[in-house]
Amino acid sequence: MTTSKTRVDWSLLLLRIAVGGLAMLHGLALLRHAHGTLSPGHVLGWGMALLEVLGGTLVVIGLWTGLLAGLLAVLMGWPMVLAWARGGGMLQDPAALFRLLATLACAVGGAGKWAMGK
């Protein structure tokens, strides 16, 4: 059974909305709870949160989807890599693993037909 091009385009659109929307919400949550002194660690965290919001927004509208979804996968995957390096199990946080795999699928699949970048 072959998959129609329209079904693939709808799938890529929904995947873009899900991945970009989750990235935007996660970045906004981090920014909303940001407080404390201006230290290099805090500034780096705020910068990463802003990058998540901006990158998620661009993924949703379909600009530079492959590149930005790949960057978001690195941002989302880095805490998991650190946890694994400290002896945590791979399935310790299944929700984070799912978000990482969905973001990688978005990076590989691209923007699809209904994107601003087309």
N, CA, C and O atoms as a Tinker XYZ file with bonds, in Angstrom:
   472  protein
     1  N      0.848000   -1.172000    0.000000    73     2
     2  CA     0.000000    0.000000    0.000000    64     1     3
     3  C      0.895000    1.236000    0.000000    63     2     4     5
     4  O      1.802000    1.351000    0.825000    81     3
     5  N      0.651000    2.120000   -0.885000    73     3     6
     6  CA     1.456000    3.339000   -0.978000    64     5     7
     7  C      0.773000    4.456000   -0.206000    63     6     8     9
     8  O     -0.451000    4.493000   -0.074000    81     7
     9  N      1.579000    5.347000    0.290000    73     7    10
    10  CA     1.079000    6.492000    1.027000    64     9    11
    11  C      1.007000    7.686000    0.092000    63    10    12    13
    12  O      1.956000    7.975000   -0.636000    81    11
    13  N     -0.123000    8.374000    0.117000    73    11    14
    14  CA    -0.268000    9.519000   -0.770000    64    13    15
    15  C      0.578000   10.680000   -0.261000    63    14    16    17
    16  O      0.880000   10.782000    0.928000    81    15
    17  N      0.949000   11.547000   -1.188000    73    15    18
    18  CA     1.759000   12.717000   -0.863000    64    17    19
    19  C      1.007000   13.641000    0.091000    63    18    20    21
    20  O      1.621000   14.276000    0.949000    81    19
    21  N     -0.305000   13.720000   -0.049000    73    19    22
    22  CA    -1.101000   14.573000    0.826000    64    21    23
    23  C     -1.046000   14.082000    2.270000    63    22    24    25
    24  O     -0.947000   14.887000    3.196000    81    23
    25  N     -1.109000   12.777000    2.464000    73    23    26
    26  CA    -1.028000   12.226000    3.825000    64    25    27
    27  C      0.325000   12.513000    4.443000    63    26    28    29
    28  O      0.407000   12.838000    5.628000    81    27
    29  N      1.381000   12.398000    3.666000    73    27    30
    30  CA     2.722000   12.699000    4.171000    64    29    31
    31  C      2.827000   14.175000    4.534000    63    30    32    33
    32  O      3.399000   14.513000    5.571000    81    31
    33  N      2.284000   15.059000    3.699000    73    31    34
    34  CA     2.324000   16.486000    3.985000    64    33    35
    35  C      1.543000   16.832000    5.252000    63    34    36    37
    36  O      1.996000   17.651000    6.051000    81    35
    37  N      0.377000   16.218000    5.442000    73    35    38
    38  CA    -0.382000   16.439000    6.672000    64    37    39
    39  C      0.404000   15.929000    7.880000    63    38    40    41
    40  O      0.419000   16.573000    8.929000    81    39
    41  N      1.045000   14.794000    7.735000    73    39    42
    42  CA     1.833000   14.234000    8.840000    64    41    43
    43  C      2.984000   15.156000    9.212000    63    42    44    45
    44  O      3.236000   15.384000   10.395000    81    43
    45  N      3.681000   15.687000    8.223000    73    43    46
    46  CA     4.793000   16.588000    8.494000    64    45    47
    47  C      4.311000   17.893000    9.129000    63    46    48    49
    48  O      4.984000   18.445000    9.999000    81    47
    49  N      3.152000   18.385000    8.698000    73    47    50
    50  CA     2.597000   19.596000    9.300000    64    49    51
    51  C      2.269000   19.363000   10.769000    63    50    52    53
    52  O      2.633000   20.174000   11.621000    81    51
    53  N      1.585000   18.264000   11.072000    73    51    54
    54  CA     1.231000   17.973000   12.460000    64    53    55
    55  C      2.469000   17.732000   13.322000    63    54    56    57
    56  O      2.505000   18.142000   14.482000    81    55
    57  N      3.475000   17.074000   12.766000    73    55    58
    58  CA     4.719000   16.853000   13.491000    64    57    59
    59  C      5.427000   18.174000   13.775000    63    58    60    61
    60  O      5.944000   18.381000   14.873000    81    59
    61  N      5.450000   19.067000   12.787000    73    59    62
    62  CA     6.046000   20.393000   12.985000    64    61    63
    63  C      5.337000   21.167000   14.084000    63    62    64    65
    64  O      5.987000   21.779000   14.931000    81    63
    65  N      4.014000   21.144000   14.076000    73    63    66
    66  CA     3.246000   21.869000   15.092000    64    65    67
    67  C      3.511000   21.281000   16.472000    63    66    68    69
    68  O      3.674000   22.023000   17.441000    81    67
    69  N      3.556000   19.966000   16.570000    73    67    70
    70  CA     3.790000   19.323000   17.869000    64    69    71
    71  C      5.193000   19.616000   18.396000    63    70    72    73
    72  O      5.348000   20.002000   19.555000    81    71
    73  N      6.196000   19.442000   17.573000    73    71    74
    74  CA     7.584000   19.638000   18.015000    64    73    75
    75  C      7.851000   21.109000   18.310000    63    74    76    77
    76  O      8.404000   21.439000   19.359000    81    75
    77  N      7.466000   21.988000   17.401000    73    75    78
    78  CA     7.692000   23.409000   17.621000    64    77    79
    79  C      6.891000   23.945000   18.795000    63    78    80    81
    80  O      7.391000   24.755000   19.576000    81    79
    81  N      5.652000   23.496000   18.920000    73    79    82
    82  CA     4.816000   23.937000   20.037000    64    81    83
    83  C      5.376000   23.497000   21.382000    63    82    84    85
    84  O      5.390000   24.272000   22.338000    81    83
    85  N      5.835000   22.255000   21.453000    73    83    86
    86  CA     6.441000   21.779000   22.702000    64    85    87
    87  C      7.703000   22.554000   23.035000    63    86    88    89
    88  O      7.938000   22.884000   24.198000    81    87
    89  N      8.514000   22.848000   22.039000    73    87    90
    90  CA     9.739000   23.616000   22.281000    64    89    91
    91  C      9.401000   25.015000   22.774000    63    90    92    93
    92  O     10.026000   25.513000   23.710000    81    91
    93  N      8.410000   25.652000   22.148000    73    91    94
    94  CA     8.015000   26.993000   22.591000    64    93    95
    95  C      7.505000   26.973000   24.030000    63    94    96    97
    96  O      7.896000   27.815000   24.838000    81    95
    97  N      6.636000   26.020000   24.353000    73    95    98
    98  CA     6.087000   25.936000   25.707000    64    97    99
    99  C      7.176000   25.660000   26.736000    63    98   100   101
   100  O      7.161000   26.240000   27.821000    81    99
   101  N      8.116000   24.784000   26.410000    73    99   102
   102  CA     9.199000   24.469000   27.337000    64   101   103
   103  C     10.083000   25.689000   27.562000    63   102   104   105
   104  O     10.437000   25.993000   28.701000    81   103
   105  N     10.440000   26.383000   26.505000    73   103   106
   106  CA    11.264000   27.581000   26.631000    64   105   107
   107  C     10.564000   28.682000   27.409000    63   106   108   109
   108  O     11.185000   29.353000   28.233000    81   107
   109  N      9.263000   28.872000   27.150000    73   107   110
   110  CA     8.508000   29.889000   27.884000    64   109   111
   111  C      8.396000   29.548000   29.362000    63   110   112   113
   112  O      8.458000   30.442000   30.206000    81   111
   113  N      8.232000   28.269000   29.692000    73   111   114
   114  CA     8.175000   27.854000   31.099000    64   113   115
   115  C      9.498000   28.143000   31.796000    63   114   116   117
   116  O      9.513000   28.592000   32.942000    81   115
   117  N     10.600000   27.889000   31.115000    73   115   118
   118  CA    11.908000   28.185000   31.702000    64   117   119
   119  C     12.085000   29.680000   31.921000    63   118   120   121
   120  O     12.598000   30.099000   32.958000    81   119
   121  N     11.666000   30.482000   30.958000    73   119   122
   122  CA    11.800000   31.931000   31.088000    64   121   123
   123  C     10.878000   32.500000   32.170000    63   122   124   125
   124  O     11.237000   33.449000   32.867000    81   123
   125  N      9.707000   31.920000   32.301000    73   123   126
   126  CA     8.747000   32.408000   33.289000    64   125   127
   127  C      9.270000   32.200000   34.710000    63   126   128   129
   128  O      9.000000   33.009000   35.597000    81   127
   129  N     10.011000   31.122000   34.925000    73   127   130
   130  CA    10.526000   30.810000   36.259000    64   129   131
   131  C     11.974000   31.258000   36.438000    63   130   132   133
   132  O     12.621000   30.891000   37.418000    81   131
   133  N     12.479000   32.042000   35.500000    73   131   134
   134  CA    13.864000   32.504000   35.584000    64   133   135
   135  C     13.980000   33.648000   36.582000    63   134   136   137
   136  O     13.257000   34.641000   36.500000    81   135
   137  N     14.885000   33.491000   37.505000    73   135   138
   138  CA    15.169000   34.551000   38.470000    64   137   139
   139  C     16.539000   34.259000   39.071000    63   138   140   141
   140  O     17.112000   33.190000   38.858000    81   139
   141  N     17.035000   35.197000   39.800000    73   139   142
   142  CA    18.326000   35.002000   40.440000    64   141   143
   143  C     19.340000   36.022000   39.968000    63   142   144   145
   144  O     19.026000   36.959000   39.233000    81   143
   145  N     20.542000   35.814000   40.406000    73   143   146
   146  CA    21.614000   36.735000   40.061000    64   145   147
   147  C     22.066000   36.522000   38.629000    63   146   148   149
   148  O     21.814000   35.476000   38.032000    81   147
   149  N     22.729000   37.513000   38.094000    73   147   150
   150  CA    23.274000   37.405000   36.742000    64   149   151
   151  C     24.609000   36.690000   36.802000    63   150   152   153
   152  O     25.655000   37.308000   36.995000    81   151
   153  N     24.557000   35.413000   36.638000    73   151   154
   154  CA    25.778000   34.615000   36.580000    64   153   155
   155  C     25.877000   34.038000   35.172000    63   154   156   157
   156  O     24.879000   33.986000   34.454000    81   155
   157  N     27.071000   33.604000   34.771000    73   155   158
   158  CA    27.200000   33.022000   33.421000    64   157   159
   159  C     26.268000   31.830000   33.200000    63   158   160   161
   160  O     25.758000   31.638000   32.096000    81   159
   161  N     26.046000   31.037000   34.235000    73   159   162
   162  CA    25.141000   29.894000   34.102000    64   161   163
   163  C     23.707000   30.309000   33.858000    63   162   164   165
   164  O     23.013000   29.716000   33.031000    81   163
   165  N     23.257000   31.339000   34.583000    73   163   166
   166  CA    21.889000   31.816000   34.384000    64   165   167
   167  C     21.712000   32.425000   33.000000    63   166   168   169
   168  O     20.712000   32.174000   32.327000    81   167
   169  N     22.684000   33.224000   32.579000    73   167   170
   170  CA    22.594000   33.864000   31.260000    64   169   171
   171  C     22.580000   32.801000   30.166000    63   170   172   173
   172  O     21.833000   32.923000   29.195000    81   171
   173  N     23.397000   31.762000   30.314000    73   171   174
   174  CA    23.403000   30.671000   29.331000    64   173   175
   175  C     22.062000   29.948000   29.307000    63   174   176   177
   176  O     21.552000   29.620000   28.235000    81   175
   177  N     21.493000   29.702000   30.471000    73   175   178
   178  CA    20.179000   29.055000   30.546000    64   177   179
   179  C     19.090000   29.880000   29.905000    63   178   180   181
   180  O     18.239000   29.351000   29.191000    81   179
   181  N     19.113000   31.193000   30.161000    73   179   182
   182  CA    18.110000   32.075000   29.554000    64   181   183
   183  C     18.288000   32.132000   28.041000    63   182   184   185
   184  O     17.310000   32.155000   27.292000    81   183
   185  N     19.532000   32.155000   27.601000    73   183   186
   186  CA    19.789000   32.164000   26.164000    64   185   187
   187  C     19.294000   30.898000   25.492000    63   186   188   189
   188  O     18.739000   30.945000   24.394000    81   187
   189  N     19.497000   29.759000   26.155000    73   187   190
   190  CA    19.005000   28.491000   25.598000    64   189   191
   191  C     17.488000   28.462000   25.576000    63   190   192   193
   192  O     16.889000   27.944000   24.633000    81   191
   193  N     16.854000   29.019000   26.615000    73   191   194
   194  CA    15.389000   29.070000   26.640000    64   193   195
   195  C     14.863000   29.970000   25.526000    63   194   196   197
   196  O     13.876000   29.633000   24.871000    81   195
   197  N     15.513000   31.111000   25.307000    73   195   198
   198  CA    15.110000   31.989000   24.199000    64   197   199
   199  C     15.293000   31.300000   22.853000    63   198   200   201
   200  O     14.465000   31.443000   21.953000    81   199
   201  N     16.378000   30.558000   22.726000    73   199   202
   202  CA    16.624000   29.818000   21.494000    64   201   203
   203  C     15.551000   28.759000   21.271000    63   202   204   205
   204  O     15.142000   28.517000   20.136000    81   203
   205  N     15.095000   28.126000   22.351000    73   203   206
   206  CA    14.017000   27.148000   22.229000    64   205   207
   207  C     12.727000   27.815000   21.765000    63   206   208   209
   208  O     12.030000   27.276000   20.905000    81   207
   209  N     12.403000   28.969000   22.318000    73   207   210
   210  CA    11.179000   29.677000   21.926000    64   209   211
   211  C     11.263000   30.110000   20.464000    63   210   212   213
   212  O     10.337000   29.871000   19.689000    81   211
   213  N     12.361000   30.740000   20.093000    73   211   214
   214  CA    12.522000   31.211000   18.720000    64   213   215
   215  C     12.588000   30.045000   17.736000    63   214   216   217
   216  O     11.940000   30.072000   16.690000    81   215
   217  N     13.371000   29.027000   18.073000    73   215   218
   218  CA    13.479000   27.857000   17.193000    64   217   219
   219  C     12.154000   27.128000   17.044000    63   218   220   221
   220  O     11.800000   26.702000   15.945000    81   219
   221  N     11.420000   26.981000   18.143000    73   219   222
   222  CA    10.108000   26.339000   18.071000    64   221   223
   223  C      9.136000   27.108000   17.209000    63   222   224   225
   224  O      8.361000   26.518000   16.457000    81   223
   225  N      9.175000   28.431000   17.317000    73   223   226
   226  CA     8.297000   29.268000   16.497000    64   225   227
   227  C      8.616000   29.101000   15.014000    63   226   228   229
   228  O      7.707000   28.976000   14.193000    81   227
   229  N      9.895000   29.099000   14.673000    73   227   230
   230  CA    10.281000   28.950000   13.270000    64   229   231
   231  C      9.973000   27.550000   12.740000    63   230   232   233
   232  O      9.649000   27.396000   11.562000    81   231
   233  N     10.071000   26.534000   13.590000    73   231   234
   234  CA     9.713000   25.180000   13.160000    64   233   235
   235  C      8.216000   25.112000   12.870000    63   234   236   237
   236  O      7.810000   24.518000   11.872000    81   235
   237  N      7.399000   25.706000   13.721000    73   235   238
   238  CA     5.945000   25.680000   13.503000    64   237   239
   239  C      5.584000   26.327000   12.172000    63   238   240   241
   240  O      4.750000   25.796000   11.437000    81   239
   241  N      6.199000   27.467000   11.848000    73   239   242
   242  CA     5.840000   28.119000   10.585000    64   241   243
   243  C      6.582000   27.533000    9.388000    63   242   244   245
   244  O      6.243000   27.833000    8.243000    81   243
   245  N      7.583000   26.706000    9.640000    73   243   246
   246  CA     8.233000   25.987000    8.556000    64   245   247
   247  C      9.443000   26.672000    7.949000    63   246   248   249
   248  O      9.728000   26.464000    6.770000    81   247
   249  N     10.159000   27.473000    8.706000    73   247   250
   250  CA    11.390000   28.086000    8.221000    64   249   251
   251  C     12.591000   27.345000    8.798000    63   250   252   253
   252  O     12.694000   27.176000   10.013000    81   251
   253  N     13.483000   26.909000    7.944000    73   251   254
   254  CA    14.713000   26.203000    8.334000    64   253   255
   255  C     14.414000   25.029000    9.268000    63   254   256   257
   256  O     15.106000   24.835000   10.267000    81   255
   257  N     13.397000   24.260000    8.946000    73   255   258
   258  CA    12.902000   23.225000    9.836000    64   257   259
   259  C     13.951000   22.168000   10.146000    63   258   260   261
   260  O     14.140000   21.814000   11.309000    81   259
   261  N     14.634000   21.661000    9.133000    73   259   262
   262  CA    15.616000   20.606000    9.385000    64   261   263
   263  C     16.732000   21.059000   10.306000    63   262   264   265
   264  O     17.085000   20.358000   11.254000    81   263
   265  N     17.281000   22.217000   10.032000    73   263   266
   266  CA    18.377000   22.749000   10.838000    64   265   267
   267  C     17.929000   23.045000   12.272000    63   266   268   269
   268  O     18.589000   22.645000   13.231000    81   267
   269  N     16.811000   23.743000   12.407000    73   267   270
   270  CA    16.356000   24.129000   13.739000    64   269   271
   271  C     15.857000   22.944000   14.551000    63   270   272   273
   272  O     16.073000   22.900000   15.762000    81   271
   273  N     15.197000   21.985000   13.915000    73   271   274
   274  CA    14.764000   20.793000   14.649000    64   273   275
   275  C     15.985000   19.991000   15.106000    63   274   276   277
   276  O     15.973000   19.409000   16.190000    81   275
   277  N     17.018000   19.958000   14.298000    73   275   278
   278  CA    18.257000   19.296000   14.723000    64   277   279
   279  C     18.877000   20.004000   15.911000    63   278   280   281
   280  O     19.348000   19.353000   16.844000    81   279
   281  N     18.884000   21.333000   15.890000    73   279   282
   282  CA    19.407000   22.103000   17.015000    64   281   283
   283  C     18.547000   21.904000   18.261000    63   282   284   285
   284  O     19.076000   21.774000   19.365000    81   283
   285  N     17.237000   21.882000   18.091000    73   283   286
   286  CA    16.350000   21.623000   19.224000    64   285   287
   287  C     16.569000   20.223000   19.788000    63   286   288   289
   288  O     16.478000   20.021000   20.999000    81   287
   289  N     16.854000   19.261000   18.921000    73   287   290
   290  CA    17.138000   17.900000   19.397000    64   289   291
   291  C     18.394000   17.889000   20.260000    63   290   292   293
   292  O     18.453000   17.187000   21.269000    81   291
   293  N     19.391000   18.661000   19.867000    73   291   294
   294  CA    20.607000   18.754000   20.681000    64   293   295
   295  C     20.286000   19.402000   22.026000    63   294   296   297
   296  O     20.738000   18.926000   23.067000    81   295
   297  N     19.502000   20.494000   22.007000    73   295   298
   298  CA    19.137000   21.156000   23.259000    64   297   299
   299  C     18.318000   20.244000   24.161000    63   298   300   301
   300  O     18.528000   20.220000   25.374000    81   299
   301  N     17.387000   19.493000   23.581000    73   299   302
   302  CA    16.554000   18.592000   24.373000    64   301   303
   303  C     17.325000   17.355000   24.825000    63   302   304   305
   304  O     17.086000   16.826000   25.911000    81   303
   305  N     18.240000   16.904000   23.992000    73   303   306
   306  CA    18.948000   15.667000   24.286000    64   305   307
   307  C     20.115000   15.822000   25.237000    63   306   308   309
   308  O     20.531000   14.849000   25.866000    81   307
   309  N     20.656000   17.037000   25.357000    73   307   310
   310  CA    21.831000   17.231000   26.187000    64   309   311
   311  C     21.612000   16.832000   27.653000    63   310   312   313
   312  O     22.460000   16.140000   28.216000    81   311
   313  N     20.496000   17.246000   28.298000    73   311   314
   314  CA    20.286000   16.792000   29.682000    64   313   315
   315  C     20.170000   15.276000   29.790000    63   314   316   317
   316  O     20.588000   14.695000   30.791000    81   315
   317  N     19.610000   14.634000   28.778000    73   315   318
   318  CA    19.512000   13.173000   28.803000    64   317   319
   319  C     20.890000   12.538000   28.712000    63   318   320   321
   320  O     21.171000   11.555000   29.398000    81   319
   321  N     21.744000   13.094000   27.873000    73   319   322
   322  CA    23.102000   12.574000   27.738000    64   321   323
   323  C     23.851000   12.722000   29.054000    63   322   324   325
   324  O     24.569000   11.812000   29.467000    81   323
   325  N     23.687000   13.866000   29.716000    73   323   326
   326  CA    24.339000   14.071000   31.009000    64   325   327
   327  C     23.823000   13.084000   32.051000    63   326   328   329
   328  O     24.600000   12.563000   32.851000    81   327
   329  N     22.518000   12.826000   32.046000    73   327   330
   330  CA    21.952000   11.856000   32.993000    64   329   331
   331  C     22.479000   10.455000   32.720000    63   330   332   333
   332  O     22.789000    9.715000   33.653000    81   331
   333  N     22.583000   10.085000   31.441000    73   331   334
   334  CA    23.122000    8.762000   31.112000    64   333   335
   335  C     24.583000    8.651000   31.517000    63   334   336   337
   336  O     25.024000    7.597000   31.974000    81   335
   337  N     25.342000    9.742000   31.350000    73   335   338
   338  CA    26.758000    9.725000   31.724000    64   337   339
   339  C     26.927000    9.575000   33.232000    63   338   340   341
   340  O     27.942000    9.057000   33.698000    81   339
   341  N     25.940000   10.025000   33.988000    73   339   342
   342  CA    26.004000    9.911000   35.454000    64   341   343
   343  C     25.411000    8.605000   35.953000    63   342   344   345
   344  O     25.254000    8.419000   37.159000    81   343
   345  N     25.082000    7.704000   35.048000    73   343   346
   346  CA    24.602000    6.385000   35.443000    64   345   347
   347  C     23.105000    6.194000   35.397000    63   346   348   349
   348  O     22.610000    5.140000   35.797000    81   347
   349  N     22.371000    7.175000   34.923000    73   347   350
   350  CA    20.924000    7.037000   34.804000    64   349   351
   351  C     20.565000    6.095000   33.654000    63   350   352   353
   352  O     21.313000    5.976000   32.683000    81   351
   353  N     19.440000    5.441000   33.768000    73   351   354
   354  CA    19.010000    4.522000   32.721000    64   353   355
   355  C     18.471000    5.265000   31.508000    63   354   356   357
   356  O     18.045000    6.417000   31.600000    81   355
   357  N     18.497000    4.582000   30.369000    73   355   358
   358  CA    18.020000    5.197000   29.137000    64   357   359
   359  C     16.527000    5.485000   29.214000    63   358   360   361
   360  O     16.058000    6.467000   28.639000    81   359
   361  N     15.783000    4.654000   29.909000    73   359   362
   362  CA    14.340000    4.846000   30.003000    64   361   363
   363  C     13.939000    5.498000   31.320000    63   362   364   365
   364  O     12.803000    5.341000   31.766000    81   363
   365  N     14.849000    6.219000   31.939000    73   363   366
   366  CA    14.556000    6.893000   33.190000    64   365   367
   367  C     13.526000    8.001000   32.995000    63   366   368   369
   368  O     12.694000    8.231000   33.872000    81   367
   369  N     13.573000    8.686000   31.862000    73   367   370
   370  CA    12.614000    9.739000   31.536000    64   369   371
   371  C     12.034000    9.457000   30.147000    63   370   372   373
   372  O     12.504000   10.016000   29.156000    81   371
   373  N     11.012000    8.589000   30.070000    73   371   374
   374  CA    10.472000    8.215000   28.760000    64   373   375
   375  C      9.843000    9.382000   28.008000    63   374   376   377
   376  O      9.861000    9.389000   26.778000    81   375
   377  N      9.288000   10.369000   28.710000    73   375   378
   378  CA     8.691000   11.515000   28.026000    64   377   379
   379  C      9.765000   12.328000   27.304000    63   378   380   381
   380  O      9.553000   12.778000   26.178000    81   379
   381  N     10.908000   12.514000   27.946000    73   379   382
   382  CA    12.003000   13.251000   27.306000    64   381   383
   383  C     12.546000   12.475000   26.114000    63   382   384   385
   384  O     12.892000   13.071000   25.094000    81   383
   385  N     12.623000   11.162000   26.230000    73   383   386
   386  CA    13.080000   10.339000   25.114000    64   385   387
   387  C     12.109000   10.437000   23.940000    63   386   388   389
   388  O     12.537000   10.507000   22.788000    81   387
   389  N     10.813000   10.442000   24.222000    73   387   390
   390  CA     9.813000   10.585000   23.165000    64   389   391
   391  C      9.942000   11.938000   22.471000    63   390   392   393
   392  O      9.906000   12.007000   21.242000    81   391
   393  N     10.093000   13.028000   23.253000    73   391   394
   394  CA    10.262000   14.358000   22.667000    64   393   395
   395  C     11.507000   14.415000   21.791000    63   394   396   397
   396  O     11.493000   15.019000   20.719000    81   395
   397  N     12.577000   13.787000   22.248000    73   395   398
   398  CA    13.813000   13.767000   21.468000    64   397   399
   399  C     13.609000   13.027000   20.148000    63   398   400   401
   400  O     14.041000   13.509000   19.100000    81   399
   401  N     12.967000   11.879000   20.183000    73   399   402
   402  CA    12.747000   11.101000   18.955000    64   401   403
   403  C     11.797000   11.817000   17.999000    63   402   404   405
   404  O     11.997000   11.769000   16.785000    81   403
   405  N     10.766000   12.480000   18.527000    73   403   406
   406  CA     9.855000   13.237000   17.666000    64   405   407
   407  C     10.574000   14.413000   17.019000    63   406   408   409
   408  O     10.335000   14.728000   15.853000    81   407
   409  N     11.455000   15.062000   17.776000    73   407   410
   410  CA    12.212000   16.188000   17.225000    64   409   411
   411  C     13.176000   15.714000   16.148000    63   410   412   413
   412  O     13.341000   16.382000   15.127000    81   411
   413  N     13.810000   14.573000   16.364000    73   411   414
   414  CA    14.693000   14.013000   15.334000    64   413   415
   415  C     13.901000   13.632000   14.085000    63   414   416   417
   416  O     14.381000   13.819000   12.967000    81   415
   417  N     12.688000   13.096000   14.267000    73   415   418
   418  CA    11.840000   12.769000   13.115000    64   417   419
   419  C     11.475000   14.021000   12.336000    63   418   420   421
   420  O     11.416000   13.992000   11.107000    81   419
   421  N     11.232000   15.112000   13.037000    73   419   422
   422  CA    10.930000   16.382000   12.377000    64   421   423
   423  C     12.146000   16.888000   11.605000    63   422   424   425
   424  O     12.008000   17.407000   10.498000    81   423
   425  N     13.325000   16.738000   12.182000    73   423   426
   426  CA    14.551000   17.174000   11.496000    64   425   427
   427  C     14.791000   16.356000   10.232000    63   426   428   429
   428  O     15.182000   16.905000    9.202000    81   427
   429  N     14.560000   15.055000   10.305000    73   427   430
   430  CA    14.796000   14.187000    9.155000    64   429   431
   431  C     13.701000   14.364000    8.105000    63   430   432   433
   432  O     13.989000   14.383000    6.908000    81   431
   433  N     12.446000   14.493000    8.545000    73   431   434
   434  CA    11.325000   14.599000    7.617000    64   433   435
   435  C     11.249000   15.923000    6.889000    63   434   436   437
   436  O     10.760000   15.987000    5.761000    81   435
   437  N     11.726000   16.977000    7.523000    73   435   438
   438  CA    11.674000   18.281000    6.889000    64   437   439
   439  C     10.356000   18.981000    7.112000    63   438   440   441
   440  O      9.534000   18.542000    7.917000    81   439
   441  N     10.158000   20.069000    6.399000    73   439   442
   442  CA     9.006000   20.940000    6.630000    64   441   443
   443  C      7.743000   20.473000    5.935000    63   442   444   445
   444  O      6.644000   20.729000    6.426000    81   443
   445  N      7.867000   19.810000    4.833000    73   443   446
   446  CA     6.685000   19.406000    4.080000    64   445   447
   447  C      6.210000   20.503000    3.132000    63   446   448   449
   448  O      6.851000   21.544000    2.985000    81   447
   449  N      5.080000   20.246000    2.500000    73   447   450
   450  CA     4.556000   21.139000    1.477000    64   449   451
   451  C      4.063000   22.465000    2.038000    63   450   452   453
   452  O      4.239000   23.513000    1.417000    81   451
   453  N      3.440000   22.416000    3.220000    73   451   454
   454  CA     2.803000   23.620000    3.775000    64   453   455
   455  C      3.741000   24.290000    4.771000    63   454   456   457
   456  O      3.508000   24.270000    5.979000    81   455
   457  N      4.797000   24.878000    4.241000    73   455   458
   458  CA     5.775000   25.560000    5.082000    64   457   459
   459  C      6.089000   26.915000    4.468000    63   458   460   461
   460  O      5.996000   27.093000    3.254000    81   459
   461  N      6.454000   27.854000    5.302000    73   459   462
   462  CA     6.801000   29.184000    4.825000    64   461   463
   463  C      8.096000   29.157000    4.003000    63   462   464   465
   464  O      8.307000   30.004000    3.135000    81   463
   465  N      8.943000   28.191000    4.284000    73   463   466
   466  CA    10.227000   28.115000    3.602000    64   465   467
   467  C     10.152000   27.522000    2.198000    63   466   468   469
   468  O     11.177000   27.422000    1.524000    81   467
   469  N      8.984000   27.133000    1.750000    73   467   470
   470  CA     8.855000   26.518000    0.421000    64   469   471
   471  C      8.640000   27.562000   -0.634000    63   470   472
   472  O      8.510000   27.231000   -1.812000    81   471
